[in-house]
Amino acid sequence: MKETRFSVFPACVAFGALFVQVFLVPPLSMASSCGDLAANTVRNLNSLSQTTSLPRPNCTPPKPSPEERIHSLIQEAICAKNIEPTAEVVIGDAEGVWMDYRSRPKDRRLFDLASITKPVATAASVMKLVDDGKLKLSDRLGAIFAKYGIKGFEKSQITISDLLRHRSGLDEIDAKLLKSTLPSPPGGLKQSRNEIARSGLEKLGAKSSPLPRKTPLYRDSNYFVLGEIVQLVSGMPLQEYATTYVFKPAGMTSTRFAKSSREVADPLAKALHGQSGHAGLFSTGQDMAKFAQMILNGGKTLESATVLSSRQVQEMTTSLPSDERRRFIDAERMGGIEKARTEMHAGGFDMNPSILRGAGCSLKSFGHSGSTGTSILIDPEKKVYVVLLSQTLRDGAPSRMNALRKAIATEGMALVEARKAAQACAQAEAQTQAAKAPEKRVNSFTQWVNESFEASGKASESSRAGH
């Protein structure tokens, strides 16, 4: 994966430290750990808007920069004990990562993605099976489960597409239902994960409507069922299939499912030994960036390896026309499209993620959130993605987490504008240099940035030598 990084010279670091001390450090009444975390300043930020030596006055970056505001937002959430001290924010486009911010730069933990498992592992695996001709989006559950002797779905007209788009009409499933599906085995032996899942499937099918819904209704049961279908059709557990056919081809080398029930937060995933189609996946910001880049590139990686066909990526990221019409009707009633709460689900992503979109996000942006404090937002119009990975500490207060998600997305879009402005400045500088000295031309944006930083570094060293 191509990754743009810029070194921050001592003078810039000193400026960042002064800024944090004056503006970002929490009050002394906060826990001392908050001060320690804030003291990290912005040393691990690597985006262009940290530059302090742009050549023209009108090219001066905003202060505080989007990166500094992201740092402030994360530190405030940590000090308010809304999230754990370790968090990561990754922002980039189809060609690479612009910023990888970690509140603790040396902490390289994997984050529990919770419901982001749905698009990243399960939906992508289903689409891969469709690409390979082993599954059709129009396949009905009654026909699928009959092949494998699973009862309860004999009359079901629900299709794979209905499950992906949360239009199945299946009842919700929970850990209690799974635990009550089988009698206690003789001799106190522990039930296997597959035994629990199969019995849960049959009970879910027997108690649910056999007909799909006309409108979406988000439920974990849809992706629990899809995860079991991936295993039945492929002959491989979901975690093995997704790793082999999605994660490895996409370069997501750190992404994996939970190794035990103790590792996950989701109760239903716990009952399934940490592995389910709706939750149980763990990953990093860099790996999530690679997945987002693959989606933005129509199913291909930066190295042009094909993970999914462009047709299936479109299926994952396109809502139905009927849902679009419903959203516009809701918008008229609510007083604006941004206030519409209509559920709109493509074959994996939420197409109307009002809890994720910040200022500057286009209405074409889509994404998914996780109950643990994670989210991914992809804007195909702006060609940018914003990933937030954290761990919530306040149960029952999703509004705080949603406010943080929207604020991070807002700064992500501000970073887009700062990048565009810097590119315009680079082009203007290149034209000026070409006019003054035709033999010395700035051939690229990256070259201009590197030369600017080199000049800044030499000036800083000269200043220190003078003292």
Secondary structure by P-SEA (a helix, b strand, c coil): cbbbbbbbcaaaaaaaaaaaaccccccccccaaaaaaacccccccccccccccccccccccccccaaaaaaaaaaaaaaacccccbbbbbbbccccccbbbbcccccccccccccccccccaaaaaaaaaaaccccccccaaaaaaaacccccccccccaaaaaacccccccccaaaaaaccccccccccccaaaaaaaaaaaaaaacccccccbbbbbaaaaaaaaaaaaaaacccaaaaaaaccccccccccccccccccccccaaaaaaccccccccccccaaaaaaaaaaaaaccccccccccccaaaaaaaccccaaaaaaaaaaaaaaccccccccccccccccccccccccccccccccccccccccbbbbbccccbbbbbbbbbcccccaaaaaaaaaaaaaaaaaaaaaaaaaaaaaaaaaaaaaaaccccccccaaaaaaaaaaaaaaaaaaaaaac
